[in-house]
């Protein structure tokens, strides 16, 4: 089961990295034409998302839907918040950190067989 959790972590990290990439470029390069979607950053973004999706599909082939989706959601929440804090300098309230702590407990409970 732990390999599935690691794969989900990897996929969520890729999803979050793709979101960081899009956040960085979309302000100056909005998607308004076919040329926009042919930009190098957008192609890299799509490849990152494709790999992350394939990783999740692999886990879905091995674990039931509810557990996989719940685990991906919780891991995505934790990953996105950690990247926001470390890469974007976002500051969260103590309630948010408390909630993330609950999410980490949820990851442990969901991954327990």
C-alpha positions as CSV (number, residue, x, y, z in Angstrom):
1,X,0.0,0.0,0.0
2,X,2.8,2.4,0.8
3,X,4.0,2.3,-2.9
4,X,0.6,3.6,-3.9
5,X,0.8,6.4,-1.3
6,X,4.3,7.3,-2.7
7,X,2.9,7.3,-6.3
8,X,0.0,9.6,-5.2
9,X,2.5,11.9,-3.5
10,X,4.6,12.0,-6.6
11,X,1.5,12.8,-8.8
12,X,0.3,15.5,-6.5
13,X,3.8,17.1,-6.4
14,X,3.7,17.1,-10.2
15,X,0.2,18.6,-10.2
16,X,1.4,21.3,-7.8
17,X,4.5,22.0,-9.8
18,X,2.4,22.4,-12.9
19,X,0.2,24.8,-11.1
20,X,3.2,26.9,-10.0
21,X,4.5,26.9,-13.6
22,X,1.1,28.0,-14.9
23,X,0.8,30.7,-12.2
24,X,4.2,32.1,-13.1
25,X,3.5,32.3,-16.9
26,X,-0.2,32.8,-17.3
27,X,-0.1,36.4,-16.0
28,X,2.2,37.6,-18.8
29,X,1.1,35.0,-21.4
30,X,-2.7,34.5,-21.2
31,X,-4.1,31.8,-23.3
32,X,-5.9,33.8,-26.0
33,X,-4.9,32.0,-29.3
34,X,-3.6,28.9,-30.8
35,X,-0.1,30.4,-30.5
36,X,-0.6,30.7,-26.8
37,X,-1.1,26.9,-26.4
38,X,2.0,26.2,-28.5
39,X,4.2,28.1,-26.1
40,X,7.0,26.0,-24.6
41,X,5.8,26.6,-21.0
42,X,2.3,25.4,-21.9
43,X,3.6,22.2,-23.6
44,X,5.8,21.5,-20.5
45,X,2.7,22.2,-18.3
46,X,0.6,19.7,-20.3
47,X,3.4,17.0,-20.1
48,X,3.7,17.4,-16.3
49,X,-0.1,17.1,-15.9
50,X,-0.2,14.1,-18.3
51,X,2.5,12.2,-16.2
52,X,0.7,13.1,-13.0
53,X,-2.6,11.8,-14.4
54,X,-1.0,8.5,-15.6
55,X,0.4,8.0,-12.1
56,X,-3.0,8.4,-10.5
57,X,-4.5,6.1,-13.1
58,X,-1.9,3.5,-12.2
59,X,-3.0,3.7,-8.5
60,X,-6.6,3.6,-9.5
61,X,-6.0,0.3,-11.2
62,X,-4.7,-1.1,-7.9
63,X,-6.8,0.6,-5.2
64,X,-10.5,1.3,-4.9
65,X,-11.8,4.6,-6.2
66,X,-13.0,6.2,-3.0
67,X,-9.7,5.6,-1.2
68,X,-7.6,6.8,-4.1
69,X,-9.6,10.0,-4.7
70,X,-9.7,10.8,-1.0
71,X,-6.0,10.2,-0.6
72,X,-5.2,12.3,-3.7
73,X,-7.3,15.1,-2.4
74,X,-5.7,15.2,1.0
75,X,-2.2,14.8,-0.4
76,X,-2.9,17.6,-2.9
77,X,-4.1,19.9,-0.1
78,X,-1.0,19.3,1.9
79,X,1.4,19.5,-1.1
80,X,-0.2,22.7,-2.5
81,X,0.0,24.4,0.9
82,X,3.6,23.4,1.5
83,X,4.6,24.7,-1.9
84,X,2.7,27.9,-1.2
85,X,4.5,28.5,2.0
86,X,8.0,27.5,0.8
87,X,8.0,28.7,-2.8
88,X,5.6,31.6,-2.7
89,X,6.1,32.9,0.8
90,X,2.5,32.5,1.7
91,X,1.6,32.8,5.4
92,X,-1.3,30.7,6.7
93,X,-3.3,31.1,9.9
94,X,-2.9,28.8,12.8
95,X,-6.3,27.3,11.9
96,X,-5.0,26.4,8.4
97,X,-1.9,24.8,9.9
98,X,-4.2,22.9,12.3
99,X,-6.3,21.7,9.3
100,X,-3.2,20.6,7.4
101,X,-2.2,18.6,10.5
102,X,-5.6,16.9,10.4
103,X,-5.0,16.2,6.7
104,X,-1.7,14.5,7.5
105,X,-3.6,12.3,10.0
106,X,-6.1,11.5,7.3
107,X,-3.3,10.5,4.9
108,X,-2.0,8.1,7.6
109,X,-5.5,6.7,8.2
110,X,-6.3,6.3,4.5
111,X,-3.0,4.6,3.8
112,X,-3.5,2.1,6.6
113,X,-4.7,-1.2,5.3
